[in-house]
Amino acid sequence: MLCDQIKPFHNILYELKDYWHFRAFDHCGLGQAHPWESKSPELAQYIRTLSLDDFDRFEEKIDAHSSEFISLISRFEPAFQQLQSLALINPQNPQISDISHLKNHGMKQRKSAQIDALLPLIHFPQEGNALEWCGGKGHLSRALAQQSTLNRYTVIDWDQSLIAEGKSLSQDLKIDFYVTDALSEESHHFLSQNDYIFAIHACGALHRKVIEHSNRAIHQGLWIAPCCYHLDTLDAYVPMSHCVRELQKETCFDLDRYLLRLATQQRIHGSERRHQLRQRSAAFRLGFNALIKDELKLPLDAHLPSLSRAELRQSFREVCFAFARFTPGYEKELSLLSDAVFDRFENQGYQQLLHIIPVEQIRHLFRRALEHWLCFDRAIALEEKGFDTQIISFCDMEVTPRNLLLMAKG
């Protein structure tokens, strides 16, 4: 039973929730205690001896769950060692299909690699119709249509340009494309009229709707790769399965959209230049916030706008004016400040970044455990409906960090 398999994830998330269940930027003030400092003062003392270069090295290994950081943290909190073993659930190494011969596939390399990994996992026990839910250009349907004997494939997506391009790429194949809002009532009949459903990297409310409307009497197979759990119509997380609702009654950790975002914060590591730019952006935001709050005594905008890479390569002073242009009156106040003030708050921003990075990196150690917990909740909901359900890792994380796949047979 999947309900038994989720319990180790639930227990470790609950036992160590002091280390991840908070908003990191609420604890970024210089001299401010780490949120778990009273529980592990030795860890807090050790963390303060590390540099940005140390944390960069740790971050490179966190997603692979062979983290040097976990080993170091475990010296102060042994329960952290469990995170490594829990992260390696159900490894799957399917035979990779070669789709290079498929015509007009029109896919980028990473998307093609995902399709390669998915194809061996999709089997149709009997004829019927298949729906690619929020399928964009219909890449998966197009690959399947060229090597299977299903009656018909249907692709729905709200993006008219993707649907138009998908139609162009799928000429002479048995694929129908429709521009449809998957969250509307109009989309219900697509779910009820198809025997097989693919929802690959459908965000929060989109994949939740497939699970809620799944019916073992109708659906012979479901393949769901959840993504972006925080992108939902619900402000707070509501468990999908009876099993998890009961667990939450005994040992509860509430999840809002900010906390849900943690589950999908893995990234495929880019160039060193991009990494440095991300650090620069974070430090400049922290420095700007401190300048506005402490020097100018003005109210802070909770959501600073995103800046382009070109803007972020400018000086701290210029970036501050870029942020300020979105708030009337702030540019005038900034123009009265000396270069020395900007230099001081730029330095403070980097100091605060060094303070917040360890807090964030310790939180990041829980990303995969939380993602598994969320996936299990969905898989158990399908199992409670009578589906034969399993969770697998369908490809390496270098192909996509969102590599967990729910497979449910009716």
N, C-alpha and C positions, 0 to 999 in steps of 0.2 A: 504493500500500500504506500502511495506517495505521501500520505499524511505522516507516516513514520519517518520518511526521508527528509522532510522539511524541518523536523524538530532540532537537529544539531545546528542548523543555520539560525533558527529562531532563538535558540538558547544562547548562542555566542553573541548575537546582535543585542539581546537583552542584557546579558551579563556585562558586556563591555560598552553599553550605550553611552556612558560618560565620555567616551573617546570619539564619538562621531555624531551623537544626536544633539546638535546645536548649530547655530549659524556662525561660521568661522569669523566673519568680518565684525561680529559683535565683540571679538576678543583680540583685536589687533592693536590696541593702544599700547604705546611704549610704557613699560613698567607694569602692564596689566598681567595678572596671573593667567596661566593657561587654564582652560575650563576643567581639566582633570588634575590640576596641580596638587590639590589637597589629597587626592587619592594616591598619587604617585609623585611625591616631591623629588625623589631621586631621579626619576625620568626627566622631570622638568629641568633639573640642574644639569643633567647630561646633554639635553637638547640645546641648551644655551652655549655649549662648547663647540657646536657644529657650525660650519660655514655654508654659504649658498652652493659652493661647489660640491660639498658633501651631499646636500639634498638633491642636487642635479643627478649625482651618481645613483642615489637611492631610487629616484623617480624612474630612471631608465629600466629598473628591474621590477618595479611594483606590478606592472600589468602582467608580467610573466609568472608572478607568484613564486619566484625563487628569490624573494627579496632579502637582500642583506639587511635592509631596514627592519623587517619582521624579526630577524634573529637578534638584532640589537635591542629592539623594544621588549622582546621576550625575556631579556635579562632582568627587566624591572616588572613585567606583567606576563607571567608564563602562559596565560590563556591565549595570548596572541598567536602562539605557535599553531593553534587549531585552524587559524585562517588559511594557512598554506595547504593543509590536507583537504579542507572543505572546498577549496577553489578548484580542485582537480576532479570534479564529479563527471562521471560518464564521458570520458574522452572517446571521441569517435574518429576513426581514420578510414572513411569510405573510399572505395575505388573512385578515383577522379575521372570524370568523363571528359573526353576531348570534343569541344564544340566548335573547333576552328573551321570545320567543314560546313557548318550551318550558314545558310545564305542570309545576307542582310541583317546580321545580328546587331550591328550598330552599337556595340557596347564598349565602354571604357575597360581597361585591363582589370581593375579591381572588381567591377561588377561582373565581368566575365568569369573571374575566378570564383566568385560566390555562386554563380549559376553552375559552374563545373562541379562544385562540391554538393549542391542541392540535388542535381539530377539523379544520382544513384539512390537517393533516399526517398524518391517519389515513385510509388507503385500504384497502379490501378487494378484492383482485383476483378473488376468487370467494367463494361462500357458505361458511359454516362457523360455528363457535362461538367466542366470545371470553370471556376471563377477565380480570377486573380484580383484580389481585393486591394484597392489603392495601388494598382499595378503600373502606373506611369505609362511607359512605352510598351509594356507587355513583354519584356525580355524573357521572363521565365516561360510564359505561355508559348512564345514563339519557338523557344528551344524544344519544349515538350511536343508542340504540334508537329514538328518535323520528324519525330521519332516514336509517336504513340498513335493509338487508334481511337481515341475518344471522339464522341460525336461532335462536340463543339467546345470551344473555349470562349470565355467572356472576360474582358478587362474593363474595370471601371476606375476612374480617377476624376478628381475635380478640376485638374489642370487641362484646359482645352488644347494647349500647344503640345503637351506630351501625348495626348490621345491622338491628335492629328499626325504627329510623327510616327506613333506606333502603327497607325493604319497604313501609312506609307511604307513602313518596313515589313508589313505582314501581308502584302498582296499575295493572293493565291493560297493562303492558309486559312484554316477553319477557325478564324478568330474574329469576334465582334468587339468593337470598342464603343464605350459610352461615357460621356461626360456626366458625372453624377457626384453629388455630395454624399459621401459614405455615411455621414451622421444624420442624414435626412430620412424621413419615413419612406421616401421614394426608393431608397436602396434596399429595403426589406425584401422585396420580391426577388432581387438577385440572389440573396442568401437562401431563400426557400426553393429556388428553381434550379439549383446546381448541386451535384452529388459530391464534388470535391472542391475544396477551398484552399487557396494559397494566400496568406497574409504575411509577406516578407518585409520586415522592417516597417510595419504599420505602427504609427505612434499611439500612445496612450489610449484615448477614447476609441480610436479606430480599431485596434485589435481587441479591445474589451467588448466592443459591439459584436464582433464575430463570435466570441466565446459565449456571450449572453444569448445570442440567437441560434447557437448550434443545437442541432437536434439529431440524436442518434438514429431516429426513424427516417431521416432525410439524407444525412451526410455520411458518406462512406469513408471519407478521409479528410483530415485537416492538417495543414502544415503552417505553423505560425511562428515567426521569429519576432518577438516583441521588441519595441524600441521606444525610447523617450517616454517613460512611464509618467513623467510630470506633466506631459501635454494632454490634459484631460479636462473634462467639463466639471469635475469635482475639485473643490478646493482642498479637501483632506482625503486621504486614502481610505477607501472602504474595501475590506477584503472580499474577494470574489467567491471564496469557498467557505463552506460551513466549518471545515477543519481549522482554517486560520482564524476565523471569527472566534472560535472557542479558545484557541491558543492566546489570542489577544485579550480575552477576558481574564486569563490567569496571569500572564506576564506581558503587559502592553507597552508598545512604543508607537506613539502616534507619528504619522508621516504626512507632512504638508508638501507642497510642490517643491520647495527648496530642498528638503531632505530627500525626496524622490529623485531629484536631479543627480544626486550622488551616484546612483546606480549606473548611470550612463556617461560618467565623466572621463572614461578612458579615452585616450587618443592614440592614434598611430603616430609615433614620434617623427617629427619633421626635421628640417635642417636646423643647424645650430643657430643660424641667423634668425629663424622664426622663433626659436625658443628664447633667444635674447630679447626679441621684440615683445614677446608675451610678458617677460619679466619687467621690461621697461614700462609697458602699459600699466601693469599692476602697481608698480612703484609710483608712477606719476599720478595715478588715480588716488592712491593713498596720500601722497604729498599734497595734491590739490585739495582733497577733503580736509586735511589738517590745516592748510592755509586758510581756507574759507571759514572753518569753524573757530580756530584758535587765534588767528591774526586779524581777520576781518569781522569776526563775531556775527557772521551771517548764517541764515538757515541753509542746510544742505539739501540738495536734490538727491533723493534716494537712488535714482537711476541715471547715472551719467551716460550720455550718448556714446556710441561706439565711434572711434576715429579711424581714419584710413591708415594704412601702413606709412604712407608718405607723411602724414601729420605726426605720427608717433616718432618719426625719425628726427623731428625738430627738437629744439631745446625745451627744457621744462617750462620756461617762461612762455614760449609760444604755444605749447600744449595747454597750459592753463588758460590762455586766451581762447583757444579752440573750444575747451569745455565751457568757458564762461559765456560764449556768444549765445548759448541756448537759454541763459537766464538773464532777463533784462536788469541792467544796472550793475552787474558784476564786472563787466569789462572796465567801466569807469573806475571802480574801486581798485582793480588790479593795476591800472595805469599809474596809480599813486605810489606803488611799492618800489623799493630799490632792488637792484640786482642781488644784494646780500640777502634780502628776505627770501627771494626765490631760491637762491642757493641753499639756504638753511632748510627750507621745506622740501626741496628735492632730496637732500641728504636724509631728512626725517622719513620720507616716503620709502627709501631703500632700507632704513632701519626697521620700519614697521613691516616691510615685506619679509625681512629675515625673521621677524617675530611671528608672522602669520603662516609662513611656509611650513614649519613643522606641524602646526595645528592642522593645516590642510592635508599634509602628507599622511599623518596618522589617520585622519578621516578617510583618505583614499584607500587605505588598507582594507576598508570594509566595503569597497565598491562591489566586488564580485560576490561577496556573501549576501549583500542586499539584493543584487540582481538575481541570484539564484532563489532567494526567498520569494521575490516577486513572481519569478517564473513558476516556481512550485505552486504558488497560490492559484495561478491560472491553470496549470496542469491538473491540479486537484479538483478545481471546479469542473473541468471536462470529465475527469474520472467519476465524479459524483453524479454526472449526467449519464454514465454508463459507457463512456468511451474507454477503449484500451489506450492509455496515454503514457508517453515517455518523454524525457528531456535529454537531448544530446547536444554536444558541441559539434556543429556541422562543418567547421573549417577552423584554421588557425586564426588567432587574434590579429596577426599581421594583415590578414585579408579583410577582416572587419572585427572590431571589438564586440559588436553585437552578434555573436556567433552561437547563441543558444537557440535551439529549435524545439518547439513543441510538436510532436507527431501524435495524432489521435486517430484511431481506427474505429469506425462505427460498428 
